[in-house]
Amino acid sequence: MDVDDILRSLGKYGRFQVWQFIYHQLCQPSIAYPVLIYVFIGHIYDFRCKIPTEHISNNYNPGEIDNATIIQQQCDVIIKINQSGKVLEEKVPCPNGYEFSGPETTASEWGLVCGSESLGSLTTTVAVFGQMVGAGLFTALADKYGRLLICYTNFIAMSACYVIAAVVPWFSVFTILRFFTGVFSQGIGLTMVTLSLEIFPAESRGLVNFLGSITWALALSSTALIAYLLREFSWRYTMLASGLVGIHSLATRWILQESPRWLIANRKYEEAREWIKRAAKWNKKDASNILADLELIIARNEMKVIASSHPDGSTLNKTTGVNSADDATERKEESEKLVCNNDDSNHEQIEKGLESMDKEENLTILDIFRHRQLLIASLLMWIIWFVNGLAYYGIFLTSGTMSGNMYLNFFLNGIVEIPSVFLFMFTIDRYGRKATCVMFHVIAGLCLCASALLMYLSDTPVANGFVQALTFAGKFGISGSYLTIFLYTPEIYPTNLRVIGTGLASLASRIAGMISPYAGMFGTYIPWGPGVVFGSLAVLVNILFLWLPETTGKELPNTLDDLNKFFETKDKKK
């Protein structure tokens, strides 16, 4: 008997859980906006230097200016004066600022062009860095204080950051708010994903991931919709609208429910009973039998506490750090009373649970670096995650530099993730994790390289159309590979290193995300450059899978010995 059995008794897809899941998905757009919204609010429309009138009046007399030719370029002004057949030319920077076409963006408001263009990309890098901080901070807090508290506090804080960023007149404050938007978006994003998985039994999680991936693609695409509807207005309206999309965050505290798994794991049994009663009422189930199952789980959990007691019968109090023999005795008596009320089969289930607990090792992050096989696997996965993150965010952030309509380009870059989800579901178990990931990487690499080559060779409307199609195909491939490594990475780590191992891999992706904003600048000067970089890396990274084990159809490793068997099996097949 475990929590999955309780969830099955309530109905695998009970109305209570389904409505909770639907609300989780309604929160996705707000989580998707922080990094990628800068494609629109920071877009650089055509611009040129303003005429430096003060410089001209101070350095030239009226007669010279009458015969002068003034050429306004993007980052400077050229002044040509013809004196007695001799042409004098001076190149002047832009002391008076710039003239922009199109609506106001952060680039036009704060002059983030020419020598200051990198500052615009820096705000996106800062937002991604904020996501790294949020991923490390709030996942730990969610395990300690619960999913619900972290979800609604982060959601409110993130929405507030959006709204404030829409009105501040200072670039420095705007950048700081971008950082905190990234922090809070990861706090709610990672916690919400965990919460979605924890309200369904194991056999339903594939469908949950499938639907969540589709919702994420739609959420990304909605960024383009908001920006398009407000395209004639200042960037501040787009930023404000992005914040107001999450206005329902003010009611999240009362809409969302805590994870039943977290409640039981943290011995908040009374709250777990209330959760079951509420779910049973929504799902029209009899709560009495389900509550009886809960008491069995409580008994098992209490026996685990007793099993971890000191030899003298005392238990280490996690809150105060002192031994409490009286508490241990009291828990033991309560556990024995609960267990005695169940039949022999339940005793066997409890014993099996304790045996499986004994198999798990006490491992720390340092063990990743102590064990050769684990370190090799980790290094390879970090490189793969880095390449995926660089290409994934880089393709999105270069949408504004692609030919054609930038809103449509961005929208299609998001929508193209949906068919990759279907292909992923079709191939992942039939052909294995490694083969699926290699397939997606090959698609991404070849298509992106082909688009770059075509862009270099031709600049006709027909060629540009093929370039866009190939870029979208490349995005399709990199999205599918991302889905695969999200599933594959946790499967190569032992139980007590699974979360931290996946977290470190995700960190590599975030580092790539911090670099990817500069792909847009790179594409401004060398349009075909980003495609060559992303495509080449996507193809070359496939070589790394030669040293990684296949995990399809295999039980997740509990210990380092189990992991070593994965590698031994791989070596024997060679």
N, C-alpha and C positions, 0 to 999 in steps of 0.2 A: 504494500500500500504506500503510495506517495502522492504528491500534489497533483500529478497528472491524472491519477485516478479520480480525485475530487473534481477536477475540471471536466473529465469525461462524464461523470455523474451529473454535473450541471448542464451538460450538453456541449459537445466540442465547439459548436457554433451557436451557442445560446444567444438570445437577444441582448442580454446584458453585456457580454463580451464583445459582440459585434458592434454595438453602439459605441462602446469605449474605443474600439479599433477605428471606427469611422471618425471619431473626434481626433484621434491621433493623426490621421491622415489630413484632416483639415488644418492642422498646425504645420504641415510640411512647407507651404509656400513661405512663411515667415522665416523658416530655417534655411531655405534655399537662397534667399536674397542677399545676405551680407557680403559675400565675396563678388558674386557675378553682376550685381546691380551696377557696378562701376563701369561696365561696358557702355551703359547708356548715360549715366549722370556725369561721366568723365569723358564722353566722346569729344574728339577734337574735330570740329567742322573747319571748313576752309577759312584761312585767316591770312592776314598780312600786317606788316608793321604800320603803325600810324606815322604820318609825316612828322619828323622831329622839328617842329616850328621854332622852338626856342633855340635849338642848336644852330639852325640855319640863320636866324636873326642875329645871333651872337658872332657867327663866323663868316658871314657873307654880306656884302652890301647889296642894295636893291638892284643895281644894274647887273650884277653877276647872276642874281636869281632869275631875272627876266630871261636870260639865255641858258638857264640850267634845265637839265632833264632829270626828273626825280623818278626813280624806279622803286616801287614798294615791293619788297620780297617778304617771305615769311619771317625770317629772323634778322633781317637788316634792311636798310634803305641805301640805295646807291645814288649818289649825287654826281652828275656829270656836267661840267661847265666848259664851254668852248671859249677859249681866250686866244684871239689872233691865230686861229687855225690849230691851236694846241688844245687838246682835250684833257682836262684835269678831272680825275675820278676819286671820290671818297666814299668809303663804305662805313655807314654809321649803324650801330646797334639800335635797339628799340627803346629809347629812354621814355617815350610817351605811351608805351604799351602797344596793344594790338587791336586790330579791327577784325571781328569775327562775323561770319555769316551763320544763320541758323539760330535756334533758341539758346538761352543761357545754360551753360554747363559749368561744372567746377573748373574746367580748363579755361573757359573764357572769363569767369568771375575772378579767379586768382592768377590768371596768366600762366597756367601750367603747360607751357609749350617751349620749344627750343631748348635752352639750357635748363629750364625748370620742368621739362616734361617728365623726368624720372620721379619727381615728387608726386605726381598723380599715380604712377604705378606703385609708389611707396605706400600709399594708403591701402591698397589691396594687399600688399605684403604684410602690412601691420594687421589687417583683419585676419589673414591666415595665421599669423603668429598668435593672435588672440584665440583662434580656434585650437591651436596646440595647447595653450595654457588652460583653456576651458575643458578640453578633453582630459587632461591630467588631473585637474582640480575637482571638477564636478562629478566625474565618474566615481572617484573615491568618496566624496560626500554623499552621493546617492546610495552607495553601499552602506554607509554609516547611518544616515538620517532618513533614508527612504526616497523612493522615486518621486512621489507626489510633491513633496516639499521642494525638491530641486526643480521639478518641471514648472510649477506655477510661479515660483519666485524668479526663475531665469526668464520665463516667457514675458512677464511684466517688465522686467529690467530691459530685456532686448527691445521690446516695443517702444519703451520710453527713450532708449538711445536713438532709435530711428527718428522719432518725432523731434527730439532735441537737435539732432544733426541736421534736420531740415531747416532750422531757423538760425543756427549760430553763424555769425559773420566772420569768424576767424578760422583760417585753414588749420592751424595747430590744434584747436579744440575739435574740429571736425575729424582730424586724424585720430585723436585720442578716443573719440566716440566710436570710430570705426573699429578700433582695437577692442573696446568693450562689447560692441555688437558681435564681433567674432567670438569672444569669450562666452557670452551668454547663449549664442546660437548653438554652440557645441554642448553646452550644459543641458539644454532642452533636447537637442537632437539625439545625442547618444542615449540619454536617459529614456526618451520616448520610445526609441527602438527597442531597448531592453524591456520596457513596460509592455510593449505590444507582444513580444515573444512570450512573456511570463504569464499572460492571461489565457494562453492556449496550450493544449498538450503537445507532446513532441511531434506526433504525426501531422499536426496542423501547421507546423512552423514553416514548412516549405511553401504552402499557399500564402501564409502571412508575408514571407519574404518576397514572393512573386508579386502580390498586390502592392506591397510597400514600394517595390522598385518601380512599378508603373506609376504610382502616385508621385514618386520623387521626380520622374521624368516630366510629368504634367506640371508639377510645381516649378521646376526649372523653366519650362516653356512659358509659364504665366508671368515670369519676369518681363519677357518681351511684350506681352499683352498690356501690362500696366504702363510700360514705357511708351508703347505705341499710342495708347489712348491719350497720354499726356505729352506727346512729342512736341506740341506747339507752345508748351509752357516751360517755365524755368525748371531746372533739375530739382529744385527744392520741393515742387509738387510731387514729383515721382518718389522722392525720398519720404515725404510725408505719407503718401498713399501706401507705401510699403510698410510703414509703421502702423497705419490704421487698419491694415489687413489683419493684424493681430490684436485688435481691440477686445476680442472675446477673451483674451488672456486674463482680463480682470475677473472673469467668472470661472476660470480654470480650476480654482481651488474647490469649487462645488460641483463641477462637471466630472473631473477625473476622479478615479478611485485608485488607491494604493495597490501595489502588486501583492497578490495573496502569497506568493512565494517568499517575498521579502518579509512579510508579516510573520509567517511561520518560522522562517530561518532565524529571525531576530526575537523569537519567543513573545511576540505580541499576539497572544492567542485570543484574547477577547476581541480585538479588532478583526482578527481573521474570522472569528465566528460571525461577527456582524457583516463582513464581506460576503460570506457564504449565504447568510439569510437574505441579504439584499439581492444577490444574484439568483438565488432559488426563486424568490418572489417574481423577479422579472421574467425568468425562464419557465415559470409555472412548474417547478419541481418540488418534491417533498424534501424539506431541509433536514428532517430528523435523521435519516440514514446517512446523509452526507456529513452531518455534524459528528455522527458516531465514527465515521472514517477519519475525521479530523482528530478525534481524541486518540486514535491509534497512532497517528503520525506524531502527535504531541508526546505520547509515551515513548516512541522510538527516539525522538529528539532528546528527551530527558535521559534516556539510557546512554546516548552518546556522550552527554555531559558527565554522567557517572563514569563511563569508560575512560574519560580523559582525566579522572581524578587522580590525586597523588596516592601513593601506596598506603598512606595512613588513613585514607578515606576522605581527606579534605580536598576541596576544589579551589583552584585559583580564581578569585573574583576578578573578572575582566575590567570592572569599573574602578575598583579601589586598588587592585594589585595585591590584595592580601588573601590568605587562605580562609575559607569559611566552611569548617567542618559541619556546622549546624545546618547551613544551607544545603550542603551536599546530602546530608542525611534526610532532610525534608524532601528534596527532589527525588531521592531514591525511593522513599516510601510512597510518594505520589506516583512515580513511574511504575512501581511494582503493583500498586492498586489498579492502575489503568491496564497494565498488561494482563493481569489475572482475569480481567473481564473478557478477554478475547480467547479464541480457540488456538489449537496447536499450530495451525497453518500460519496464523498471525505471528506466533513466536518464531517460526522459521523465517518469515519475512524480515523480522527485526534482526535476527541473527545474520542473515545475508547482508542486510544493510550495514551492520557493524563490520562484517568481513570485508566488504568493498571499501569501507572507510579505512581499514587497516592497510589496504594496498596502496593508498595514496601517500606520496612522500611530501615532506616539508621542504619545499624548494623555494628559492628566492631568485631574483633577477640575476644575481651573480652566477648562478648555476648555468645560465645561458652561455657565459664566457668560460666556464670551467670545463664543459664537456664538448669535445671536438665536433662530434656529429651535429649536436644541437647548435653550436656556434656557426658551423658551415651552412646549415639549413637557414638559420636566421639571417646571416649576411646575404645569402642569395635572395631571400624573400624581401629584404629591405631594398635591394637594388631593383627588384621587379616592381615593388610598390612605388619607388621613386620614379621610375620610368612611366608608370601608369598615371601617377599624379601630375607629372610634368605635361604629358600629352593631353590628359583629360581637361585640366584647367586651361592649358595653353590654347587648345582649339576653341574653347568658349571665349576666352579673352581676346582672341584675334578675330572674332566675328565682325567687329567694327571695321577691320581693315580689308575684309573680303569684298570682292566686287558684288554688286547687287544691293538689295535692301538689307541693312544690318538687323532690322527687327525680324524679318523673315528668316535670315540666316541663323540668328540666335534661336528662334522658335524651332526651326527644323533640327538644329543641333541637340535640342532637348528631346523632341519627339522621337528622333531616331533611336533613342535608348530603348523604346518600347519593343520594337521587333528583336532587339538583341536579348531582351529578357525571355522571349519565346524560344529563340534558338538555344539559349542557355539551358532552359528547362528541358528541351528535347535531347540535348547532347550530354549533359553533365553526368548522368548515371549510365548512359549507354556506352560512352566512349572514355569516360574517366576525366578526372580533374585536369591532369597534365595535358592530355590531347585537346581538351576543350580550350584551355588557356592558350596553348600554342596556336590553335586554329584562329582564335580571335586576334592574337598578336600579329599573325601573318596577314590577316585581312587588313588590320590597321596599318601595318608597316608598308605593305605594297601599295595600298590606296593613297596614303599620305605622300609617299615618295613619287608615285605617278602624278599626283596633282601638282607637286612642286616642279617636276620636270616639264609638265605641260605649261605651267605658268611661266617657266623660264623661256620656253621655246616660242610661245605665241601669246598675243594679247587681244585676240579677236573675241567678239561676243560669244561665238560658238565655243571657242576654247575655254572661255571663262565659265560657261555653263557646265562643261565637263569637269573643270577644276572644282567647282562647288559640289557637284555630285560625288566626286571622288573624296572630297574632304568630309562630306557627310557619311560616306561609307567608312572612312577611317575612324570617325567618331563612333559609328556603330560598333566597330571592332574593339576600340579601346573601352567602351562601356561594357561590352560583354566580358572582356578580360578582367575588368574591375569586379564584376559580379562573381567571377570564378575565384579570384584570389581572396575575396571576402569570405567565401566558403572554405577554401582550401587552407588558408593560413592557420586557423584555429585547430585544424585536424593534424598538424604536424608537431603540436606541443603537448607535453604531459598535462594532466588536469590542473595541477597547481601552478603551472606557468602559462596556461592558455590565454588568460585575459591580458597579462602583461606582455606576452609575446605578440599578440595581435595589436596591442597598443603601441609597441615599439615599431611594428611594421607600418601602422597608420601614421606614426610620427615621421617616418621617411617620406610618406606621401605628402604630409603637410610641409615639409622642407621644400619639396618640389613645387608645392603650391605657392610658396613664398617667392620662388624664382620665376614662375610662369607669367606673372603680370608683365615682365619685361619682354615677353615674346611678342607682344603687340608693338613695342618700340622697334624690336628687331625686324618685324614684318613691315614696318613703315619704310625702312631703308632697304631691306632685301625681301621683297614679297614672298619669294619661294623659300626663304631660309628656314622658317619654323617647320614647314612640311618636311624638309630634308632631315632636320634634327629629330623631330618626333618619329618619323617613319623609320629612320635608320635604327634608332634605339629600340623601337618596338620589335623589329626583326631580330636584332642582335641579342636581345634579352632572352630569346627562346633557347639559346645555348645553355643557359643556367639550369633549365629543367632536366638536363642530363644527370645532374647531381642530386636531384630531389626525388623522394619516394612517391609512389602512387598511393593514395589513401581511399580510393573509391571502394566501397563495400567492406571496409575494414573497421573494426571497433576502434573508437578513439583511444589513444594511448593514455594510461593512467600514470605510468611511471617512466623513468628514463630507460629502463630495460625494455619496456614495450616499444618505445621510440627506436631503440637500437635494432629491434627485430624488423621494423619497417625498412631500415637501411640494409640489413642483412638480406632480406627478401629481394630488394632491388639489386644488390650486388650479385646474388645468385642468378638472377634472370639475365644479367650481362654475360 
